[in-house]
Every structure is written in C-alpha cells, then in structure tokens.
C-alpha cells in the first residue's frame, strides 16, 4: 500500500470515527438532559450514569479495529514451534498474559484516576467533596487514557506516558493514536475552561462542582471531534481538487 492510499484510508477513518464520536457524545448529552440526570454526573458512587462513557469508548474501539483492520496492542512475538504437549502450555501462557494485561490495565486506570484527582485538588477542588472529585477524575481517565489502553495495551501506554515516543508497526494505527492524543488535549482544555462558570453568582444548579467540569470535558471531546471532522474533510476535498487539476 503506497502513501497516497494510506492517506485516503486514514482520512476515511478520521471522518468515520469523528462522526461516530459526535453521535455518541450528542446522545450522551441528550440522555442527561431529557432524563434529568445531569446532576448525577458528580455521583459516581450512587449513580451509574458515567458507565455510558466507557461503553461508548469500547464501541468506538471495536468499530475502528474491525472496520479498518488496525494492528493494535503490542507487537506479536514469533511463537516457538511446539507439538502436542507444548500447545497446552502455550494456551496457559496466553491466558496468563491476558490476565496480566487486564490487571495491568486496571492498575493503570486507577493510577491515572488518582493523578487526575490530585491535579483537581491542586487547582482548587474542595477537599470534602471526594465523590465529586472522583467522578471528575474517572471521567477524565475514561475519555483520555482508556481509549489508548484499548488501542495499544497497558505496557505501551506506560511507554507513551513516560517517553512520549512510540512508533507502532502500522502507520494507520499511528495516525489513530495521534488522533486520540489530540482528543486528550481537547478534553483537558474543556474541563479546565468550564471552571470559569463556577465562581459566577448566577446561583444555577448546573454550576455546582463538578458538573461544569464533567460537561466541559465531554464538550471538549465533542469540539475536538468536530474539528477533526471539518479539517479532515477540507484536506480531502483540497487533495481531490488538486489531483484533478494535475
């Protein structure tokens, strides 16, 4: 596959995943508004409304993985030739590797949640509202680190977080990873920018912490998806128009 074909496929992937993300985010906001569950986003211990977010990310992951045949996760190692007796041992090792991956992913999710919670407290979150801070931290982790863990696995996510230099075997997967990293920027900026409504004296119930920040983080993801969609569509149109003139 040449570079032009890869660029066309990457553009199609960006457009499709952006449209899907916009639809899921809009559905989430619509559900919160029409079911009057907006004020439950800060109650992760007593409300399951935030479970919609990881389900959405899993749905997007399986769609993008199977629709575009992404080579995700760690690079496979070459299996050693074995017979009869050794095949059972290989299955046991594979099962243990899967359990280690799930356990490591859970630990990484928890550590990232603690880190986000610490940052929230440092920038002014009330110390006595631990459930609200936990809800915001879980939301931030779900829409930033969780999709990356699904894509490349926990070991390579550690490498990405600690070194910021990670090259995957598939150029298409690299492109999608860059898209996820850009989404992280939008989420963090959205959560931080939404804090401006908290000190205003409007006395609205949606100003209560952490509702603006949770909504802002999802809104930042929504805005970044809209930007990705429009920019990719514009670049594709420009490329097609230029190719016709040549």
Long-range contacts (C-beta under 8 A, 24 or more apart in sequence): 6-171, 6-172, 7-239, 8-236, 9-68, 9-172, 10-171, 10-172, 10-175, 11-232, 11-235, 11-236, 13-64, 13-67, 13-68, 13-172, 13-175, 13-176, 14-175, 14-179, 14-228, 14-229, 14-232, 15-229, 15-232, 15-233, 15-236, 16-63, 16-64, 16-67, 17-60, 17-63, 17-64, 17-176, 17-179, 18-225, 18-226, 18-228, 18-229, 18-232, 19-229, 20-60, 20-63, 21-60, 21-221, 21-222, 21-225, 22-222, 22-225, 22-226, 22-229, 24-56, 24-59, 24-60, 25-56, 25-218, 25-221, 25-222, 25-225, 26-222, 28-52, 28-53, 28-56, 28-218, 29-215, 29-218, 29-222, 38-206, 38-211, 38-215, 39-205, 39-206, 39-208, 39-211, 41-135, 41-139, 41-210, 41-211, 41-214, 41-215, 42-131, 42-132, 42-135, 42-136, 42-208, 42-209, 42-210, 42-211, 42-214, 43-131, 43-132, 43-135, 44-131, 44-134, 44-135, 44-138, 45-131, 45-134, 46-131, 50-135, 50-138, 50-139, 50-142, 53-139, 53-142, 53-143, 53-218, 54-142, 54-146, 57-142, 57-143, 57-146, 57-147, 57-150, 58-150, 60-147, 61-147, 61-150, 61-151, 64-176, 68-172, 70-151, 70-170, 70-172, 70-173, 70-176, 71-168, 71-169, 71-170, 71-173, 72-150, 72-151, 72-152, 72-153, 72-173, 73-151, 73-152, 73-153, 73-156, 74-152, 74-153, 74-155, 74-156, 75-169, 101-153, 101-154, 101-155, 104-154, 104-155, 105-149, 105-153, 105-154, 107-154, 108-145, 108-149, 108-154, 108-157, 108-158, 109-141, 109-145, 109-146, 109-149, 112-141, 112-144, 112-145, 113-137, 113-138, 113-141, 116-140, 116-141, 120-210, 120-213, 123-192, 123-195, 124-195, 125-209, 125-210, 126-209, 129-209, 129-210, 132-209, 132-210, 133-210, 135-210, 135-214, 136-191, 136-210, 136-213, 136-214, 136-217, 139-214, 139-217, 139-218, 140-187, 140-188, 140-191, 140-217, 143-183, 143-187, 143-217, 143-218, 143-221, 144-183, 144-184, 144-187, 144-188, 145-184, 147-180, 147-183, 148-177, 148-180, 148-181, 151-176, 151-177, 151-180, 152-177, 179-228, 182-224, 182-228, 183-221, 183-224, 183-225, 185-224, 186-220, 186-221, 186-223, 186-224, 186-227, 187-217, 187-218, 187-220, 187-221, 187-224, 188-217, 188-220, 189-220, 190-216, 190-217, 190-218, 190-219, 190-220, 190-221, 190-223, 191-216, 191-217, 191-220, 192-216, 193-220, 194-219
